[in-house]
Amino acid sequence: MDTAALARDKTRCIWLIFFLFLVQLIRLHIHGREMHRLFCCTVACCSLLLLVCWAATMYRYCNL
């Protein structure tokens, strides 16, 4: 398997995990309004982590 395909598969996997986690957080948020601050912080942290992972993958891919 070439590196580009591996990077695409890894990115797809990260997006899928992020999406499923986000769906669970939204369900939790709907059931408990007091979770709003935790929900916002978690979404912000996950988005930042995802951005860092994507940037690292692109950096490695471009420098091969």
PATOR-695443 format. One line per 5 residues: for each residue y, x negated, z of N, C-alpha, C. Coordinates in pm, 1 decimal, always signed. Atoms other than C-alpha are relative to their C-alpha. Layout:
BEGIN
Y,X,Z,Y,X,Z,Y,X,Z | ...
END
This chain:
BEGIN
-119.4,-85.5,+0.0,+0.0,+0.0,+0.0,+124.9,-89.4,+0.0 | -121.0,+83.2,+5.2,+340.2,-137.0,-90.3,+94.5,+33.6,+115.6 | -90.1,-11.9,-114.5,+619.5,-178.7,+161.7,+90.4,+122.5,-10.8 | -87.9,-116.5,+17.3,+842.4,+92.7,+13.3,-72.5,+128.5,+39.2 | +77.1,-119.0,-35.3,+567.7,+353.7,+47.4,-22.8,+6.6,+150.7
+19.7,+4.8,-144.1,+499.0,+241.4,+402.7,+127.7,+40.3,+74.1 | -128.3,-36.4,-61.7,+868.9,+269.8,+492.1,+27.2,+149.1,-15.3 | -18.9,-144.0,+20.6,+884.6,+619.7,+339.0,-90.0,+80.3,+91.6 | +93.1,-71.6,-87.7,+575.1,+730.5,+531.7,+45.4,-6.7,+145.0 | -47.1,+16.2,-137.5,+713.7,+590.4,+857.0,+123.9,+87.6,+24.1
-120.2,-81.1,-13.0,+1048.8,+762.6,+796.6,-35.2,+148.2,+7.6 | +44.7,-139.1,-4.0,+874.5,+1093.6,+722.9,-60.5,+35.0,+134.9 | +63.5,-22.1,-130.3,+671.6,+1060.6,+1041.8,+105.4,+11.2,+110.2 | -107.5,-4.4,-100.0,+983.7,+989.2,+1249.7,+76.6,+131.4,-10.2 | -71.4,-126.1,+19.1,+1164.1,+1289.3,+1098.2,-81.0,+118.0,+50.5
+86.2,-109.0,-44.5,+865.3,+1515.7,+1168.1,-4.0,+8.0,+151.7 | +1.2,+2.6,-146.3,+843.6,+1407.1,+1531.9,+133.9,+47.8,+55.1 | -133.4,-40.9,-43.5,+1220.3,+1449.2,+1571.1,+19.3,+150.4,-15.8 | -13.8,-142.9,+26.3,+1209.6,+1797.3,+1414.4,-79.6,+82.7,+101.2 | +83.5,-74.1,-95.5,+922.4,+1914.5,+1636.6,+58.8,-6.5,+140.6
-63.5,+16.0,-130.7,+1096.4,+1774.7,+1945.4,+124.4,+87.1,+10.9 | -120.7,-81.3,+2.1,+1419.2,+1947.6,+1845.9,-32.9,+148.0,+14.0 | +42.5,-140.5,-10.4,+1239.3,+2281.1,+1802.2,-37.7,+32.7,+144.3 | +36.8,-23.3,-139.5,+1091.4,+2248.8,+2151.2,+123.3,+4.6,+90.7 | -122.6,-1.3,-80.4,+1433.4,+2166.3,+2296.2,+79.7,+127.9,-20.5
-71.8,-124.5,+27.5,+1589.7,+2467.4,+2124.3,-66.9,+116.0,+72.8 | +71.8,-105.7,-72.2,+1319.1,+2692.7,+2267.3,+30.7,-7.5,+149.1 | -31.7,+19.8,-140.6,+1383.1,+2544.9,+2611.6,+143.6,+42.9,+29.1 | -141.5,-33.6,-15.8,+1758.1,+2587.7,+2565.8,+21.5,+150.2,+0.1 | -13.9,-145.7,+7.7,+1721.5,+2954.5,+2472.8,-46.8,+64.6,+130.2
+54.9,-59.2,-121.7,+1514.7,+3021.1,+2785.2,+75.9,-38.4,+125.7 | -73.1,+41.3,-119.9,+1744.2,+2837.5,+3025.8,+138.4,-54.5,-35.0 | -136.4,+42.4,+34.8,+2121.5,+2818.6,+2981.7,+46.2,-120.7,+80.0 | -40.6,+114.8,-80.9,+2150.0,+2563.2,+3261.7,-46.1,-132.8,-60.2 | +49.3,+120.4,+65.7,+1969.9,+2317.7,+3034.3,+95.8,-49.9,-108.7
-90.5,+30.1,+111.8,+2270.3,+2301.6,+2798.4,+42.2,-147.0,-3.1 | -45.3,+139.7,-3.8,+2398.2,+1961.1,+2912.4,-115.2,-95.1,-34.3 | +117.4,+82.5,+29.8,+2048.8,+1807.7,+2906.0,-35.2,+9.2,-148.6 | +30.3,-22.2,+141.3,+1991.7,+1958.8,+2561.3,+93.9,-81.7,-88.3 | -98.1,+72.7,+81.0,+2312.5,+1812.5,+2419.5,-19.1,-151.0,+11.4
+21.0,+143.7,-20.4,+2249.8,+1468.9,+2571.0,-126.3,-47.7,-70.9 | +126.6,+38.3,+62.4,+1891.6,+1462.1,+2446.4,+12.8,-2.7,-151.1 | -19.6,-3.8,+145.3,+1989.5,+1562.9,+2093.4,+83.2,-120.5,-44.8 | -84.5,+114.4,+34.7,+2262.5,+1296.8,+2087.9,-79.4,-130.7,+8.0 | +79.8,+122.1,-16.0,+2024.6,+1027.3,+2216.8,-106.1,-11.1,-108.5
+103.4,+1.9,+103.9,+1748.9,+1125.3,+1973.2,+61.4,-29.2,-136.6 | -66.5,+26.6,+126.9,+1992.4,+1126.4,+1683.3,+37.8,-147.3,-12.3 | -36.6,+141.3,-0.1,+2118.0,+782.1,+1778.0,-122.8,-88.8,-18.5 | +123.6,+76.3,+12.9,+1763.4,+649.7,+1817.1,-54.6,+8.4,-142.2 | +47.4,-18.6,+136.3,+1665.3,+794.8,+1480.9,+85.0,-80.8,-97.9
-89.7,+77.0,+85.6,+1970.3,+637.3,+1317.2,-29.1,-150.0,+10.3 | +31.9,+141.7,-20.1,+1885.7,+297.6,+1469.5,-132.5,-35.4,-67.9 | +130.5,+24.8,+63.4,+1521.9,+324.0,+1352.6,+13.5,-1.8,-152.2 | -19.7,-6.2,+144.5,+1632.9,+422.5,+1002.7,+72.5,-125.1,-49.7 | -75.3,+119.0,+39.5,+1884.3,+137.5,+987.0,-88.7,-124.9,+5.4
+90.1,+114.8,-11.0,+1622.5,-113.6,+1105.0,-100.5,-1.2,-115.2 | +95.5,-9.7,+111.6,+1375.6,+11.8,+843.5,+66.9,-38.3,-130.9 | -72.3,+32.5,+123.2,+1634.4,-10.8,+566.6,+35.4,-149.1,-4.3 | -34.3,+142.6,-6.1,+1741.5,-359.1,+683.0,-121.2,-85.6,-35.8 | +122.4,+74.5,+30.9,+1382.5,-484.8,+674.3,-39.1,+18.0,-145.3
+37.7,-28.0,+138.5,+1319.4,-316.3,+339.5,+89.3,-76.4,-98.5 | -94.2,+65.9,+91.3,+1632.3,-462.3,+178.4,-9.7,-152.3,+7.0 | +7.4,+145.6,-15.6,+1565.7,-813.8,+309.9,-137.0,-58.0,-31.0 | +132.7,+53.1,+35.3,+1209.4,-847.3,+181.2,+8.0,-89.5,-122.0
END
